[in-house]
Amino acid sequence: MPILQAVITTAITLCIPLYAWRPPAATVALIAVGTVAAVAGVARDSLIPAALIVGFVAMTCSLALTSLYGLALATWIVVGVFSPGTQLAMLSAIVIIVIGVVSGSIGFAIRQQNERAVMLATRLEATEQEVAEQLRHERDLIADELHDIVAHEITIVALHAAVLEHTEDSTTRTQSQTAIREAAVQALTDIRRVLGMVRGEESLSPERVPSRDGIPGTVADVTRELTRAGISVTTDIPDQVRLPSTSLVALTRVMRESSTNVLKHATGATNVHIALTVQRGWAHLEFRDDSPPARTAGLPASGYGIMRLRERFRVFGGSFSAERRPEGWVVSASLPLES
């Protein structure tokens, strides 16, 4: 029996470092060692180490495996108390039980602290990702607003400034000066609005409508600007257009970006046609011109506006295309309407 007792004690000792590698395997091994010790009647001298290890089990193993180990230890103690050959006193059994309870409580406390730390780290990471995504979203919105100002209002200023350089007609010069003044005032107004967004004084919500009058106001603005550039505009727009805010923003941006591109890249265009249809839960917009190929106003192109429009319509589950056809440029945009 002394040899078996020594083997049991050694096995328990070897199981302790195993917790640093495979805690469940170490616990299963301890249950097996305890079972052998109880059956062999050499449980007494091994019970105190086994009780101390309850803390390791509670800290590193699942609740089910911890409960199984506790049941095995309780059986081990009962066998030690009532087995004639072990001579384990009741007082000693109570002390071992107390040691096991205290060790297990410490192990559970450490486990809860570790789980809380992991949970907090996960929550912090999720919060950081959410903040980074929100910052990226706000940067995109601000970039969209700045692009609208630079690509639209400044394009009008540049084109009419070129007209002033090449014409002596007083009527044309007056029209160009008026267009430059209005575009500059609008650009300053928009820049102040963007600065307010950056300072948090104005909402960054994507539901903001870039035209005070929605579709009719945007069509009127686009028509006026293109007409001043000598381009005839025809429209096919329903009298009553009721669209969700997000759809309204997307479609008005298409109109503004398309008109800007006509002014910048479609020199030679004489006619523009804008058509909007709303049917079967979809809004369809077509913006076409009759510009000849390979003629531009010489202004730089970034491609940012078209890229952002494609992204916006993809997110909304719609479609967007801008392509060169024999008769000119055609921009087509379709968007499902919100319920």
C-alpha positions as CSV (number, residue, x, y, z in Angstrom):
1,M,0.0,0.0,0.0
2,P,2.8,2.6,0.7
3,I,4.0,2.1,-2.8
4,L,0.5,2.6,-4.3
5,Q,0.1,5.6,-2.0
6,A,3.4,7.1,-3.3
7,V,2.3,6.4,-6.9
8,I,-1.1,8.1,-6.3
9,T,0.6,11.2,-4.7
10,T,3.1,11.4,-7.5
11,A,0.4,11.2,-10.1
12,I,-1.5,14.0,-8.5
13,T,1.6,16.1,-8.4
14,L,2.3,15.5,-12.1
15,C,-1.2,16.5,-13.0
16,I,-0.8,20.0,-11.6
17,P,1.7,21.3,-14.2
18,L,-0.6,19.7,-16.9
19,Y,-3.1,22.4,-16.2
20,A,-0.8,24.9,-17.9
21,W,-1.2,22.9,-21.1
22,R,-4.4,20.9,-21.1
23,P,-6.7,21.6,-18.1
24,P,-9.5,19.3,-19.1
25,A,-7.0,16.4,-19.7
26,A,-5.5,17.1,-16.3
27,T,-8.9,17.1,-14.6
28,V,-9.9,13.8,-16.2
29,A,-6.6,12.3,-15.1
30,L,-7.2,13.5,-11.6
31,I,-10.6,11.9,-11.5
32,A,-9.1,8.7,-12.7
33,V,-6.4,8.8,-10.1
34,G,-8.9,9.6,-7.4
35,T,-11.1,6.7,-8.5
36,V,-8.1,4.3,-8.3
37,A,-7.2,5.7,-4.8
38,A,-10.7,5.3,-3.5
39,V,-11.0,1.7,-4.8
40,A,-7.6,0.8,-3.5
41,G,-8.3,2.3,-0.1
42,V,-5.4,4.7,-0.1
43,A,-7.4,7.9,-0.3
44,R,-6.5,9.6,3.0
45,D,-3.1,11.1,2.2
46,S,-4.2,12.3,-1.3
47,L,-7.3,14.1,-0.3
48,I,-5.7,17.4,0.7
49,P,-3.8,17.9,-2.6
50,A,-7.0,16.9,-4.5
51,A,-9.0,19.4,-2.5
52,L,-6.5,22.2,-3.3
53,I,-6.7,21.4,-7.0
54,V,-10.4,22.2,-7.0
55,G,-9.4,25.9,-7.6
56,F,-7.4,25.0,-10.7
57,V,-10.3,23.0,-12.0
58,A,-12.8,25.8,-11.4
59,M,-10.5,28.3,-13.0
60,T,-9.7,26.5,-16.2
61,C,-12.4,24.0,-16.9
62,S,-16.1,24.0,-17.9
63,L,-18.8,24.0,-15.2
64,A,-19.8,20.5,-16.2
65,L,-16.2,19.1,-15.8
66,T,-15.8,21.1,-12.5
67,S,-19.0,19.6,-11.2
68,L,-17.8,16.1,-12.2
69,Y,-14.6,16.6,-10.4
70,G,-16.4,17.9,-7.3
71,L,-18.6,14.8,-7.3
72,A,-15.5,12.6,-7.7
73,L,-13.8,14.3,-4.7
74,A,-17.0,14.0,-2.6
75,T,-17.1,10.3,-3.3
76,W,-13.4,10.1,-2.5
77,I,-14.0,11.7,0.9
78,V,-17.0,9.5,1.7
79,V,-15.0,6.4,0.8
80,G,-12.2,7.7,3.0
81,V,-14.5,8.3,6.0
82,F,-16.4,5.0,5.9
83,S,-13.8,2.6,4.5
84,P,-12.4,0.5,7.3
85,G,-8.8,0.7,6.0
86,T,-8.4,4.4,5.5
87,Q,-9.1,5.6,9.1
88,L,-10.0,9.2,7.9
89,A,-11.5,11.0,10.8
90,M,-14.7,13.0,10.4
91,L,-12.9,16.2,11.5
92,S,-10.3,15.7,8.8
93,A,-13.0,15.2,6.2
94,I,-14.6,18.5,7.2
95,V,-11.3,20.3,7.0
96,I,-10.7,18.8,3.5
97,I,-14.2,19.8,2.4
98,V,-13.5,23.4,3.7
99,I,-10.2,23.5,1.8
100,G,-12.0,22.3,-1.4
101,V,-14.8,24.9,-1.0
102,V,-12.3,27.7,-0.4
103,S,-10.1,26.6,-3.3
104,G,-13.0,26.3,-5.6
105,S,-14.4,29.7,-4.6
106,I,-11.0,31.3,-5.4
107,G,-10.9,29.5,-8.7
108,F,-14.4,30.6,-9.7
109,A,-13.6,34.2,-8.7
110,I,-10.4,34.2,-10.9
111,R,-12.4,32.6,-13.7
112,Q,-15.1,35.3,-13.5
113,Q,-12.5,38.1,-13.5
114,N,-10.8,36.6,-16.6
115,E,-14.1,36.2,-18.4
116,R,-15.0,39.8,-17.5
117,A,-11.7,41.0,-18.8
118,V,-12.2,39.1,-22.0
119,M,-15.7,40.5,-22.3
120,L,-14.5,44.0,-21.7
121,A,-11.7,43.7,-24.2
122,T,-14.2,42.4,-26.8
123,R,-16.6,45.2,-26.1
124,L,-13.8,47.7,-26.3
125,E,-12.7,46.3,-29.6
126,A,-16.2,46.4,-31.0
127,T,-16.6,50.0,-29.8
128,E,-13.3,51.0,-31.4
129,Q,-14.5,49.4,-34.7
130,E,-17.8,51.2,-34.4
131,V,-16.1,54.5,-33.8
132,A,-13.7,54.0,-36.7
133,E,-16.6,53.1,-39.0
134,Q,-18.5,56.1,-37.8
135,L,-15.5,58.4,-38.5
136,R,-15.0,56.8,-41.9
137,H,-18.7,57.4,-42.7
138,E,-18.5,61.0,-41.5
139,R,-15.4,61.6,-43.6
140,D,-17.1,60.2,-46.6
141,L,-20.1,62.5,-46.1
142,I,-17.9,65.5,-45.7
143,A,-15.9,64.5,-48.8
144,D,-19.2,64.2,-50.7
145,E,-20.2,67.7,-49.7
146,L,-16.8,69.1,-50.6
147,H,-16.9,67.3,-53.9
148,D,-20.3,68.8,-54.7
149,I,-19.0,72.2,-54.0
150,V,-15.7,71.9,-55.9
151,A,-17.0,69.9,-58.8
152,H,-20.2,71.8,-59.3
153,E,-20.0,75.4,-58.2
154,I,-16.3,75.9,-59.1
155,T,-16.8,74.2,-62.5
156,I,-19.5,76.9,-63.2
157,V,-17.1,79.6,-62.1
158,A,-14.2,78.2,-64.3
159,L,-16.4,77.8,-67.4
160,H,-18.0,81.3,-67.2
161,A,-14.6,82.9,-66.4
162,A,-13.4,81.3,-69.7
163,V,-16.4,82.8,-71.5
164,L,-15.5,86.3,-70.1
165,E,-12.0,85.9,-71.6
166,H,-13.3,85.1,-75.1
167,T,-16.3,87.3,-75.6
168,E,-17.0,91.0,-75.9
169,D,-20.8,90.6,-76.1
170,S,-22.2,92.6,-73.2
171,T,-25.2,90.3,-72.7
172,T,-23.1,87.2,-72.6
173,R,-20.7,88.8,-70.2
174,T,-23.5,89.9,-68.0
175,Q,-24.9,86.4,-67.9
176,S,-21.5,84.9,-67.1
177,Q,-20.8,87.5,-64.4
178,T,-24.2,86.7,-62.8
179,A,-23.5,82.9,-63.0
180,I,-20.0,83.4,-61.4
181,R,-21.4,85.5,-58.6
182,E,-24.3,83.1,-57.8
183,A,-22.0,80.1,-58.0
184,A,-19.4,81.8,-55.7
185,V,-22.1,82.7,-53.2
186,Q,-23.5,79.2,-53.2
187,A,-20.1,77.8,-52.8
188,L,-19.4,80.0,-49.8
189,T,-22.8,79.0,-48.3
190,D,-22.0,75.3,-48.8
191,I,-18.5,75.6,-47.3
192,R,-19.9,77.3,-44.2
193,R,-22.4,74.4,-44.0
194,V,-19.6,71.8,-44.3
195,L,-17.6,73.6,-41.6
196,G,-20.7,73.5,-39.4
197,M,-20.8,69.7,-40.0
198,V,-17.2,69.4,-39.0
199,R,-17.8,71.4,-35.8
200,G,-20.9,69.3,-35.0
201,E,-23.3,72.2,-35.5
202,E,-25.1,70.5,-38.3
203,S,-26.3,66.9,-38.7
204,L,-24.3,64.5,-40.8
205,S,-27.4,62.4,-41.5
206,P,-27.4,61.0,-45.1
207,E,-31.1,62.0,-45.3
208,R,-30.1,65.6,-45.8
209,V,-31.5,66.9,-49.1
210,P,-28.9,68.9,-51.2
211,S,-31.6,71.0,-52.8
212,R,-34.1,73.0,-50.9
213,D,-36.9,72.0,-53.2
214,G,-36.0,68.4,-53.8
215,I,-36.4,67.0,-57.3
216,P,-38.2,70.1,-58.8
217,G,-35.7,72.5,-57.3
218,T,-32.7,70.4,-58.5
219,V,-34.1,70.2,-62.0
220,A,-34.7,73.9,-62.0
221,D,-31.1,74.6,-60.9
222,V,-29.6,72.2,-63.4
223,T,-31.7,73.6,-66.2
224,R,-30.7,77.2,-65.4
225,E,-27.0,76.3,-65.2
226,L,-27.0,74.3,-68.5
227,T,-29.1,76.9,-70.3
228,R,-26.6,79.6,-69.4
229,A,-23.9,77.4,-71.0
230,G,-25.9,77.3,-74.2
231,I,-27.4,73.8,-73.7
232,S,-31.1,73.1,-74.2
233,V,-32.7,71.0,-71.5
234,T,-35.9,68.9,-71.8
235,T,-37.4,67.1,-68.9
236,D,-39.9,64.3,-68.4
237,I,-40.6,64.5,-64.6
238,P,-43.9,63.6,-62.9
239,D,-45.9,66.5,-61.5
240,Q,-46.1,64.9,-58.1
241,V,-42.9,63.1,-57.0
242,R,-43.0,61.5,-53.5
243,L,-39.8,59.8,-52.6
244,P,-38.2,58.7,-49.4
245,S,-35.4,61.0,-48.1
246,T,-32.6,58.6,-48.9
247,S,-33.8,58.0,-52.5
248,L,-34.3,61.8,-53.0
249,V,-30.8,62.5,-51.9
250,A,-29.4,59.8,-54.2
251,L,-31.3,61.0,-57.3
252,T,-30.6,64.7,-56.8
253,R,-26.9,63.9,-56.5
254,V,-27.1,62.0,-59.8
255,M,-28.6,65.1,-61.5
256,R,-26.1,67.5,-60.1
257,E,-23.1,65.2,-60.8
258,S,-24.4,64.5,-64.4
259,S,-24.9,68.2,-65.1
260,T,-21.4,69.0,-63.8
261,N,-19.9,66.3,-66.0
262,V,-21.7,67.7,-69.0
263,L,-20.2,71.1,-68.3
264,K,-16.7,69.7,-67.7
265,H,-16.4,66.8,-70.2
266,A,-19.2,67.2,-72.8
267,T,-18.2,70.3,-74.6
268,G,-20.2,70.4,-77.8
269,A,-23.4,69.1,-76.3
270,T,-26.4,71.1,-77.3
271,N,-29.2,69.1,-75.8
272,V,-29.7,67.3,-72.4
273,H,-32.8,65.2,-71.6
274,I,-33.7,64.3,-68.0
275,A,-36.3,61.6,-67.4
276,L,-37.6,60.3,-64.1
277,T,-40.2,57.5,-63.7
278,V,-41.6,56.0,-60.5
279,Q,-43.3,52.6,-60.9
280,R,-43.7,49.3,-59.2
281,G,-41.7,50.4,-56.2
282,W,-38.7,51.6,-58.2
283,A,-37.4,55.0,-59.2
284,H,-35.6,55.2,-62.6
285,L,-33.6,58.3,-63.7
286,E,-32.0,58.8,-67.0
287,F,-29.7,61.8,-67.9
288,R,-28.5,61.9,-71.5
289,D,-26.7,64.4,-73.7
290,D,-25.7,64.6,-77.4
291,S,-22.1,65.5,-77.0
292,P,-19.6,64.4,-79.7
293,P,-16.8,62.1,-78.6
294,A,-13.3,63.2,-77.5
295,R,-14.3,66.8,-76.6
296,T,-14.0,68.2,-73.1
297,A,-13.8,71.6,-71.4
298,G,-10.2,70.8,-70.4
299,L,-11.0,70.6,-66.7
300,P,-9.5,67.8,-64.6
301,A,-11.5,64.7,-63.8
302,S,-11.1,62.8,-60.6
303,G,-13.8,60.1,-61.0
304,Y,-14.7,60.5,-57.4
305,G,-18.3,61.5,-58.0
306,I,-19.1,58.6,-60.2
307,M,-17.4,56.2,-57.9
308,R,-19.4,57.4,-54.9
309,L,-22.6,57.3,-56.8
310,R,-22.0,53.6,-57.7
311,E,-21.2,52.9,-54.0
312,R,-24.4,54.7,-52.8
313,F,-26.7,52.8,-55.3
314,R,-25.0,49.5,-54.5
315,V,-25.6,50.0,-50.8
316,F,-29.3,50.8,-51.5
317,G,-29.7,47.7,-53.7
318,G,-30.1,49.7,-56.9
319,S,-28.0,50.1,-60.1
320,F,-26.0,52.9,-61.6
321,S,-24.2,53.3,-64.9
322,A,-22.5,56.0,-66.9
323,E,-21.5,55.1,-70.4
324,R,-20.6,56.6,-73.7
325,R,-23.0,55.7,-76.5
326,P,-23.0,56.8,-80.2
327,E,-25.5,59.6,-79.5
328,G,-23.7,60.9,-76.4
329,W,-23.3,60.2,-72.7
330,V,-26.1,58.3,-70.9
331,V,-26.3,58.1,-67.1
332,S,-28.9,55.6,-65.8
333,A,-29.8,55.1,-62.2
334,S,-32.4,52.8,-60.6
335,L,-33.3,52.7,-57.0
336,P,-35.8,50.6,-55.0
337,L,-38.1,52.8,-52.9
338,E,-38.4,52.3,-49.2
339,S,-41.7,51.2,-47.7
